[in-house]
Amino acid sequence: MLKIKNINTFYGQAQALKNVSLHLTEGEIVTLIGANGAGKTTLLNSLSGVVPPRSGEIFFNNIRINNLAVHQIVRMGISQVPEGRQVFKPISVEDNLELGAYLKHKMLGGGDEVKRNKEMVYDLFPILRERRKQLAGTLSGGEQQMLAIGRSFMARPKLMLLDEPSMGLAPMVTQEIFRVIENLSKEKKTTVLLVEQNARAALKMANRGYVLENGRLILEGTAGELLENKDVQRAYLGKDKKEIWER
Amino acid sequence: MRFFSRQRHAVRSLKLNMITEKKRQILIFLIFAAAVLAAPYFLKGNYLLNVFVFVGINTMLAIGLNLLLGYAGQISLGHAAFFGMGAYISGIITARFPVDPFLVMILAATIAGALAFVIGSPILKLKGHYLAMATMGFGIIMYIIFNETVDWTGGPSGLSGIPNLHIGSLIFDNDLNNYYLVWLSTLAVMLLSINLSQSRIGRALRAINDSEVAARVMGVNARILKVRIFTVSAVISAVAGSLYAHIMTFIAPASFGFNFSVELLTMVVVGGLGSIYGSFLGAAILTMLPELLRVFQDLDIIIYGLMLILMTMFMPGGLISGIEAAAGFIAARMKGTKDSDAQA
């Protein structure tokens, strides 16, 4: 479904991604783990076109997308949930969701599908229905994250890019968010590329994973393999060296 | 079962809310329009009628700038230039050739719009101070052009002999006729603006205002949308300029300089960013204020600057938000006393 071939992305002079290649098959949840500054967010931004790669190729359903504008990429069915939520704070919850369907409105004339999608989002996150008239800035962090995911889902993407959905949230709320992500993947047939700091939770849910270090992909495998991998355990799952080698 | 009925109820109340919001907007507009159209009856033969003609023109300009600044969050310190372009294109052509001034008005609006589109594409990539500087530069360049092309514009001494507008035998040469000419146009611009703010595009503009990157990943083509709203805003300003030229029958570059751009900005901010009636309020106050500030002579620009600073410090939502807050407070107090009365 998605194929990334040898992309290199720069911020000015600084190279953030070095020859990164990865792929996603339809229906998968794939997680990207790595330390701060490893290039996880950059990879998502390269995909969505916010920071286009300087070289390399990205194919989505066999169509080359790395030279398209951001809104064209959204139209292809890739939708990003940006890091730190980025909901539109001075706008009501409902209008935030409507904004997620910005392109859908254009294609369908605002019709019933948008309304149906909105109801679907409200069913996924019932709290949003309660708060639909409130300004998004007045929501709690968890609710804002739910709104950001819901807003992204309003575009009915084929592929969702989730950037650290658990950032700054209470463990209970994180669980709730992860449950919905799983639901989006299993029941709504959305492919998910998930960037997470919480590597253990992400790997438990994902089918496969990639490990990014200093802009390079250093490891890939099924989620199970990565969970068992000694290096991953030591670096990202918080197990002590001693614990692993002296057992 | 109960779950479903609750859900349906939610949907219905949602629809109800949407309808009432739109109805509310239209109702307020109708009341405002009725008040505006009835006002000359009370101001007959009054000097104020003349002042309100210019309040109307300034309201139109402020709403135009508000679309850009209040909704899309893009600053322009060069809007007087579009106002001037409208005035000069209309003035120069109609003073020399016997053509239909309304056709020239359309031509002026088209040229201003086209120019806005062309310069908007590169300029609106800039943000914050850089955008302010670029638009300011544009305004100053246009001001210099108005001043230096003496053969066309008459230079600093101005351009006279611009005919009044007329439809058939109805000539717009007195305050009453001008009042209706200006205010009917302004009401049309208001309606357009209300309509836009309630639409998908309006939502997208507010999203750009809050976070451009987030708006872009929602699929909003921010670049094009910003250029378009800049163009619409320039067209509105140019139409206001044409009306101004035909009403004054004399124009000089001093009316279209940097100071006037700042004045427009002050109108929008003092009235309330993103509020249509706020723009009216700001325009009304800043049109009447110079009469009161005459004692300060050229220091009036300092007063405007001071107003801007004080407003952004103490009432960032503008006067309109202050009024809304006060009304809410009074309503709550009255409701409170009523409740306590009922209890007693």
Interface residues (C-beta under 8 A of the other chain):
Chain A: S48 V50 A69 V70 H71 V74 R75 S79 Q80 P82 Q86 V87 F88 K89 P90 I91 E94 D95 E98 L99 G100 Y102 L103 H105 K106 G110 E119 Y122 R129 R132 K133 R151 S152 A155
Chain B: Q7 A10 V11 L14 N17 R200 R203 A204 R206 A207 N209 D210 S211 V213 A214 A215 R216 V217 M218 G219 V220 N221
